[in-house]
Amino acid sequence: MLKCSSFGGPVLLAALLAAPVCAQTHRVAAPEHVTRAVAIYEWTGDLAKPTAARLVPVSLFINGHLEDAGVYLTQPIPFALQTGNVYSIEEAGRSEGTVDLEYARNVVTHRSATDDNPVTAWFGYGNFKPTPAEPKAPVLHASAHPAAIVASSDPDRPHFAGRSAPSTTTSTDKTAPASSDSTKPTDDDPDRPHMTRRNSSDSGSTSGSTSTTASTGDVPADDPDRPTLRHRDPKQDAQRRKQDSGSAVTGMSTSLNDDPSRPTMRRGKPAGLTPTAELKSLPPNLHQVAAVSDAANREPHLFAREWTTPTERAATLIQFETLAQPRVANYITINHLTLPPTAATPAANQTPKTTTRKSTHRSTTAKAAPITPTPPPIALSNEQLTPYTLSYDGLPTFVYTAEVAVTTGGPVYLTLVAQHLPSGDLQVALSSITDATHLDRTPWMRLVDAVDPDAGHRASLLFELRAQSTRQFALYRLTSATAEQIFISGVIE
């Protein structure tokens, strides 16, 4: 408890002024500045050796928000397409290779080439390099000749000798000397060191020699390991000095043409450095995959989901088909489309049969209500079901796409995005349906892949919104029951 005094005011003021000095402070780490670009790599042919390819910029996360990578800092070329930028070609977060951008081109579309203000689009070009495969560990096999320890018979090889145990028996011979002991080494032990006395005759001639020798004896003169001193040969010294001075030139033992590091000149372009051809328009055999370029090296985060059981995919596909049937039937009815005739579809002029009931009380004939046949299910083609795990401990997310053939103006394109609830039901987060004649009203949502646009370890779904003659790219994030569009690019052809 604090006591009041006449100096309470100054004392309290001094305590308040001294409080910040004595208070404990902590350091706040600066927020991470992420610069990350997302693009789409389009190619024809094989991914390892494409016949034609290009890189389409989509989004650029910089300064804490997303920008259109195709128009951000386009002087002289977009920031995301600068020469030397490296894009990682990823499939649901797993890297398949890299593309080193060599140049960028501002392409004028054919449709707007005659306009006063033509629409252009920036594309990047470079060579694809697949990720090298990890070396496989060598397979270990049992040896056909196992090693065995064999005792050596070399008498000069050092070995361990056990000390003999002391005798436990008491000698009954009282005439034996008391100093006799069985553990005392005898003079006939060859390994026992001993001292030799120097002769007086050797004192004058061998004054510098050592008089004490070990039990190993003198070193023999023919010992090959014994160091020796020899006189230097004057001829060899003169030849060595001549070589070291550089005054002598000796010829090479081999020809210069046999040098493996010697550069050679050939006509034409080397096969390994041939650039990939530029991709034009939208060919029917076009392939697409997400590409990511980051200013920092980050650990990969995989968003692909494996099927837990062999029957999970089939069961999930049946659930999506159940959701797709009423949506497709309603769209066909509203837009007055006609399905192609099938064997299960009844003829248009066929009249349903009526049945009569005979009554014993009445003579009149009562007509029963006509029986309406159940329409057959609509045939769904080109079905694709892709599973994802978009975040840590997130709900399983599935993207389902299908097509329906119609007689005129087809086909009908359907895209569904749903999450699997713990109850087992599917919660639809995004639904889009259109047909080939109404693409300008509702574009066709074509799934590209799941990608992390801001390095937040939460993936978004990247779609291509394709219209009749233009297209855009959009990112959708599932933060709630409904998918939210967080980015859409500019219009390109």
C-alpha positions in Angstrom: 0.0 0.0 0.0 1.3 3.5 -0.9 1.4 6.2 1.8 0.4 9.8 1.1 2.7 12.7 2.0 3.2 16.4 1.1 5.7 15.4 -1.6 3.3 12.9 -3.1 2.8 14.9 -6.3 6.5 15.3 -7.3 7.3 11.7 -6.2 4.5 10.3 -8.3 5.5 12.4 -11.3 9.1 11.2 -11.0 7.9 7.6 -10.8 5.8 8.0 -13.9 8.7 9.5 -15.8 11.0 6.7 -14.8 8.6 3.9 -15.6 9.3 3.8 -19.4 13.0 3.5 -18.7 12.6 0.5 -16.5 9.8 -1.2 -18.4 10.6 -4.3 -20.3 10.5 -3.9 -24.1 10.2 -6.4 -26.9 11.2 -6.4 -30.5 8.5 -6.6 -33.2 9.7 -8.4 -36.3 9.2 -6.6 -39.6 6.5 -8.0 -41.8 7.7 -10.1 -44.7 7.6 -8.4 -48.1 6.4 -11.0 -50.6 6.8 -10.5 -54.3 5.3 -13.4 -56.2 4.0 -13.7 -59.8 1.6 -16.3 -61.1 1.4 -17.1 -64.8 0.1 -19.9 -67.1 2.5 -21.9 -69.2 0.8 -23.0 -72.5 2.3 -25.5 -74.9 1.6 -28.1 -77.5 3.2 -31.5 -77.8 5.2 -33.0 -75.0 6.0 -30.9 -71.9 9.7 -32.1 -71.9 10.1 -31.1 -75.6 7.2 -28.8 -76.6 6.6 -28.0 -80.3 5.4 -24.5 -79.4 5.0 -22.7 -76.0 4.4 -19.3 -74.3 4.0 -17.9 -70.8 0.9 -15.8 -70.1 1.2 -13.5 -67.1 -1.8 -13.5 -64.7 -1.2 -11.9 -61.3 1.5 -10.2 -59.3 1.4 -10.0 -55.5 3.5 -6.9 -54.5 3.1 -4.3 -51.8 0.5 -6.5 -50.1 -2.1 -6.8 -52.9 -2.6 -8.4 -56.3 -1.8 -6.6 -59.5 -2.4 -7.5 -63.1 0.9 -8.9 -64.2 0.2 -8.2 -67.8 0.1 -4.4 -67.4 2.2 -3.8 -64.2 5.2 -1.6 -65.1 5.1 -2.3 -68.9 7.9 0.1 -69.7 9.8 -1.3 -71.5 8.3 -4.7 -70.7 6.1 -5.9 -67.8 7.8 -6.5 -64.5 6.7 -10.1 -64.4 8.2 -10.8 -67.9 11.7 -9.4 -67.5 14.5 -11.4 -69.1 16.1 -13.7 -66.6 13.0 -14.3 -64.5 12.6 -18.0 -63.6 9.2 -19.6 -63.3 8.6 -22.9 -61.6 6.1 -25.0 -63.6 3.9 -26.5 -60.8 1.2 -29.1 -60.7 -0.8 -28.5 -57.4 2.3 -27.2 -55.8 4.7 -29.9 -57.1 7.5 -28.6 -59.3 7.8 -30.2 -62.8 10.6 -28.0 -64.0 11.5 -24.4 -64.7 11.2 -21.9 -67.6 14.0 -19.2 -67.9 12.5 -16.2 -69.7 14.7 -15.1 -72.6 12.4 -12.4 -74.1 8.9 -11.0 -74.1 6.7 -9.9 -77.0 3.8 -7.5 -77.2 1.4 -9.4 -79.5 -1.4 -7.5 -81.4 -4.5 -9.7 -81.8 -5.8 -10.4 -85.3 -9.3 -9.3 -84.4 -8.2 -5.8 -83.2 -5.3 -5.2 -85.6 -7.5 -2.9 -87.8 -8.8 -0.9 -84.8 -7.6 2.6 -83.9 -6.6 1.4 -80.5 -5.8 -2.3 -80.9 -5.8 -4.7 -78.0 -2.4 -6.2 -77.3 -1.2 -8.9 -75.0 2.2 -9.6 -73.5 3.7 -13.1 -73.6 7.0 -14.5 -72.4 9.1 -17.0 -74.1 11.9 -19.3 -72.9 13.1 -22.9 -72.8 11.6 -25.5 -70.4 14.0 -27.4 -68.2 12.5 -30.5 -66.4 13.4 -31.1 -62.8 16.2 -33.6 -62.6 15.2 -37.0 -61.2 16.6 -37.9 -57.8 19.4 -40.5 -58.0 18.3 -43.9 -56.9 20.1 -45.6 -54.0 22.1 -48.6 -55.1 20.5 -51.9 -54.3 22.4 -53.9 -51.7 22.9 -57.6 -52.3 24.3 -60.3 -50.1 27.9 -61.1 -50.8 28.6 -64.5 -52.4 31.9 -64.6 -50.5 31.4 -63.5 -46.9 34.5 -62.2 -45.1 36.1 -64.5 -42.6 38.7 -63.8 -39.9 41.8 -66.0 -40.2 44.5 -66.1 -37.6 47.9 -65.0 -38.8 50.9 -67.3 -38.6 53.4 -64.5 -38.8 55.6 -64.7 -35.7 56.7 -61.0 -36.1 53.1 -59.7 -36.1 52.2 -58.1 -32.8 49.7 -59.9 -30.7 48.2 -59.9 -27.2 49.5 -62.4 -24.7 47.7 -63.2 -21.5 49.6 -63.2 -18.2 49.9 -66.6 -16.6 47.8 -67.1 -13.5 49.7 -67.4 -10.2 50.0 -70.8 -8.8 47.6 -71.7 -6.0 49.4 -74.7 -4.8 51.8 -74.4 -1.9 55.2 -76.0 -2.4 55.9 -78.7 0.1 59.6 -78.5 -0.5 60.9 -76.4 2.4 64.4 -76.4 1.0 63.4 -74.2 -1.9 64.5 -70.6 -1.7 61.9 -68.1 -0.4 62.4 -65.8 -3.3 61.2 -68.2 -5.9 58.0 -67.1 -7.6 56.2 -68.6 -10.6 55.1 -65.1 -11.8 58.6 -63.7 -11.9 60.0 -63.5 -15.4 62.9 -65.7 -16.2 66.1 -64.8 -18.0 65.2 -67.0 -21.0 62.2 -64.8 -21.9 63.0 -63.6 -25.5 60.7 -60.6 -25.1 62.2 -59.3 -21.9 64.3 -56.1 -22.4 67.8 -56.2 -21.0 70.7 -53.9 -20.7 74.1 -54.6 -22.3 77.3 -53.3 -20.8 79.5 -51.2 -23.1 83.0 -52.6 -23.9 86.0 -50.5 -23.0 87.5 -51.1 -26.4 84.6 -49.2 -28.0 84.9 -46.1 -25.9 87.3 -44.3 -28.2 86.0 -45.2 -31.6 82.3 -45.1 -30.9 82.0 -42.1 -28.6 78.8 -40.8 -30.3 77.0 -44.1 -30.4 74.4 -45.2 -27.9 75.5 -47.9 -25.6 72.0 -49.0 -24.6 70.1 -51.1 -27.1 66.6 -52.6 -27.1 65.8 -56.3 -27.0 65.1 -56.2 -30.7 68.9 -56.1 -31.4 70.8 -54.1 -34.0 69.1 -53.0 -37.2 70.3 -55.2 -40.0 72.0 -53.6 -42.9 69.6 -55.0 -45.5 66.5 -53.5 -43.9 64.5 -51.9 -46.8 62.8 -49.4 -44.5 66.0 -48.1 -43.0 66.6 -44.5 -44.0 69.9 -44.0 -45.8 71.9 -41.0 -46.9 73.3 -40.8 -50.5 75.4 -38.3 -52.4 73.6 -36.0 -54.9 74.2 -36.7 -58.6 75.4 -33.5 -60.3 74.0 -34.5 -63.7 70.5 -34.9 -62.3 70.6 -31.6 -60.5 71.7 -29.8 -63.7 68.8 -31.4 -65.7 66.3 -30.5 -63.0 67.5 -26.8 -62.9 67.2 -26.7 -66.6 63.6 -27.9 -66.6 62.6 -25.5 -63.8 64.0 -22.5 -65.5 61.7 -22.9 -68.5 64.6 -22.7 -71.0 63.8 -26.1 -72.4 60.6 -26.9 -74.5 59.3 -30.4 -74.7 56.7 -31.6 -77.2 53.3 -32.9 -76.2 52.8 -36.6 -76.2 49.3 -36.3 -77.8 47.9 -34.1 -80.6 45.9 -30.9 -79.9 42.9 -32.4 -81.7 42.6 -35.1 -78.9 42.0 -32.4 -76.2 38.4 -33.0 -75.0 38.1 -29.4 -73.7 39.1 -27.8 -77.0 36.2 -25.8 -78.5 34.9 -26.7 -81.9 33.0 -24.7 -84.5 30.1 -26.1 -86.5 27.5 -24.7 -88.8 23.9 -24.2 -87.7 22.4 -24.1 -84.2 23.3 -26.8 -81.6 20.4 -29.2 -80.9 20.4 -28.5 -77.2 20.1 -24.7 -77.6 17.3 -24.5 -80.1 14.6 -22.2 -78.8 11.0 -23.3 -78.6 8.7 -22.0 -81.3 6.3 -19.3 -80.3 2.7 -20.5 -79.7 0.1 -18.8 -81.8 -3.7 -18.5 -81.2 -5.5 -21.3 -79.3 -4.9 -24.7 -81.0 -7.3 -27.6 -80.1 -4.4 -29.6 -78.5 -3.5 -26.8 -76.1 -2.1 -27.8 -72.6 -2.1 -25.5 -69.6 -0.3 -25.5 -66.2 0.3 -23.0 -63.5 3.7 -21.3 -63.2 5.0 -19.4 -60.1 8.0 -17.0 -59.8 9.0 -15.9 -56.3 11.8 -13.5 -55.2 12.6 -15.9 -52.3 13.3 -19.6 -52.2 10.4 -21.2 -50.3 9.5 -24.7 -49.2 7.1 -26.4 -51.6 3.5 -26.9 -50.4 1.5 -29.6 -52.1 -2.2 -29.1 -52.5 -3.1 -32.3 -54.3 -5.2 -34.8 -52.4 -5.0 -38.5 -52.6 -8.1 -40.7 -52.6 -8.4 -42.3 -49.1 -10.1 -45.5 -50.3 -10.4 -47.2 -53.7 -14.2 -46.5 -53.8 -14.1 -42.9 -52.7 -13.7 -41.5 -56.2 -16.6 -43.5 -57.6 -18.8 -42.5 -54.7 -17.9 -38.9 -55.0 -18.5 -38.9 -58.8 -22.0 -40.3 -58.2 -22.7 -37.4 -55.8 -21.6 -34.8 -58.4 -23.7 -36.4 -61.2 -26.7 -36.3 -58.9 -26.1 -32.5 -58.4 -25.4 -32.0 -62.1 -28.5 -33.6 -63.6 -31.1 -31.0 -62.4 -28.9 -28.1 -63.2 -28.3 -29.3 -66.8 -32.0 -30.2 -67.3 -33.1 -26.7 -66.1 -30.6 -24.9 -68.3 -31.7 -26.9 -71.4 -35.3 -26.1 -70.7 -34.8 -22.4 -70.2 -32.6 -21.9 -73.3 -34.8 -24.1 -75.5 -32.0 -26.5 -76.4 -32.7 -30.0 -77.7 -30.9 -33.2 -76.7 -30.0 -35.7 -79.3 -32.4 -38.6 -79.6 -31.4 -41.7 -77.8 -32.8 -45.2 -77.6 -34.1 -44.5 -74.1 -36.0 -41.3 -75.1 -39.6 -41.9 -76.2 -40.8 -40.7 -79.5 -42.4 -37.2 -79.6 -45.7 -38.4 -81.2 -46.1 -41.3 -78.9 -49.3 -41.1 -76.8 -49.4 -42.7 -73.4 -51.7 -45.6 -73.0 -54.8 -45.4 -70.7 -56.4 -48.2 -68.8 -60.1 -48.8 -67.9 -61.5 -50.3 -64.8 -64.7 -52.4 -64.7 -67.0 -52.1 -61.8 -69.8 -54.4 -60.8 -71.9 -51.6 -59.3 -71.6 -49.1 -62.1 -71.9 -49.5 -65.8 -69.9 -46.5 -66.7 -66.2 -46.8 -67.6 -63.7 -44.8 -65.5 -60.5 -43.6 -67.1 -57.3 -43.8 -65.0 -54.7 -41.0 -65.0 -52.1 -41.3 -67.7 -48.7 -42.8 -66.5 -45.9 -40.4 -67.3 -42.6 -42.3 -68.0 -39.5 -41.2 -66.0 -37.1 -39.3 -68.3 -33.8 -41.0 -68.7 -30.7 -39.3 -67.2 -28.9 -36.9 -69.4 -25.7 -38.2 -70.8 -22.6 -36.5 -69.3 -19.3 -36.6 -71.2 -15.7 -35.5 -70.6 -16.1 -35.8 -66.9 -13.2 -34.6 -64.8 -13.0 -34.8 -61.0 -10.0 -33.2 -59.3 -9.4 -33.4 -55.5 -7.5 -30.7 -53.5 -6.6 -29.8 -50.0 -6.4 -26.0 -50.3 -5.1 -25.3 -46.7 -3.9 -27.1 -43.6 -6.6 -29.2 -42.0 -9.1 -27.8 -44.6 -12.1 -29.6 -46.0 -11.6 -31.8 -49.0 -12.3 -29.7 -52.1 -13.4 -31.1 -55.5 -13.7 -29.5 -58.9 -16.0 -31.3 -61.3 -16.4 -30.4 -65.0 -18.6 -32.1 -67.6 -20.1 -31.5 -71.0 -23.5 -32.3 -72.5 -24.1 -32.7 -76.3 -27.1 -30.9 -77.8 -28.4 -30.8 -81.4 -27.8 -27.1 -81.9 -25.4 -24.7 -80.3 -23.7 -27.2 -78.2 -22.1 -28.4 -76.1 -23.2 -27.4 -72.7 -20.3 -26.8 -70.2 -20.8 -27.4 -66.5 -18.4 -26.6 -63.7 -19.0 -27.4 -60.0 -16.8 -26.7 -57.0 -17.8 -28.4 -53.8 -16.4 -29.3 -50.4 -16.9 -32.6 -48.6 -18.6 -31.9 -45.2 -17.9 -34.2 -42.1 -21.5 -35.4 -42.5 -20.6 -36.9 -45.9 -22.7 -34.4 -48.0 -21.3 -32.1 -50.7 -21.5 -28.3 -50.1 -21.5 -26.5 -53.5 -19.4 -23.4 -53.3 -19.4 -22.4 -57.0 -21.6 -23.4 -60.0 -21.3 -22.3 -63.6 -23.1 -23.5 -66.7 -23.1 -22.2 -70.2 -23.1 -23.4 -73.8 -21.1 -22.6 -76.9 -23.7 -20.1 -78.3 -23.8 -18.0 -75.1 -20.1 -17.7 -74.1 -20.2 -13.9 -74.4 -22.9 -13.8 -71.8 -21.5 -16.5 -69.5 -17.9 -17.6 -70.2 -16.7 -21.2 -69.9 -14.9 -21.8 -66.6 -11.9 -24.0 -67.4 -9.9 -25.2 -64.5 -6.1 -24.7 -64.7 -5.0 -25.7 -61.2 -4.7 -24.8 -57.6 -2.0 -22.2 -56.9 -0.8 -20.1 -53.9 -0.7 -16.5 -55.3 0.6 -14.7 -52.1 2.8 -17.3 -50.4 0.3 -17.6 -47.6 0.2 -21.5 -47.7 -3.5 -21.3 -48.8 -4.2 -22.1 -52.4 -6.7 -20.5 -54.7 -8.4 -22.1 -57.7 -7.1 -20.6 -61.0 -9.7 -20.7 -63.8 -9.6 -19.5 -67.4 -12.8 -17.7 -68.4 -13.1 -18.3 -72.1 -15.6 -16.4 -74.2 -16.2 -16.5 -78.0 -13.1 -14.7 -79.0 -11.6 -13.4 -75.7 -10.5 -14.8 -72.4 -9.6 -13.8 -68.9 -8.1 -15.5 -65.9 -9.5 -15.4 -62.4 -8.6 -16.6 -58.9 -11.2 -18.0 -56.5 -10.6 -18.5 -52.8 -12.8 -20.7 -50.6 -12.9 -19.0 -47.2 -16.5 -19.8 -46.5 -19.4 -21.8 -48.0 -19.2 -19.7 -51.1 -16.1 -19.2 -53.4 -14.9 -15.6 -53.5 -13.3 -14.1 -56.6 -10.2 -12.4 -55.4 -8.6 -11.4 -58.7 -9.5 -11.2 -62.4 -7.0 -10.3 -65.2 -7.5 -8.1 -68.2 -9.1 -9.3 -71.4 -6.9 -10.9 -74.0 -7.6 -12.8 -77.2 
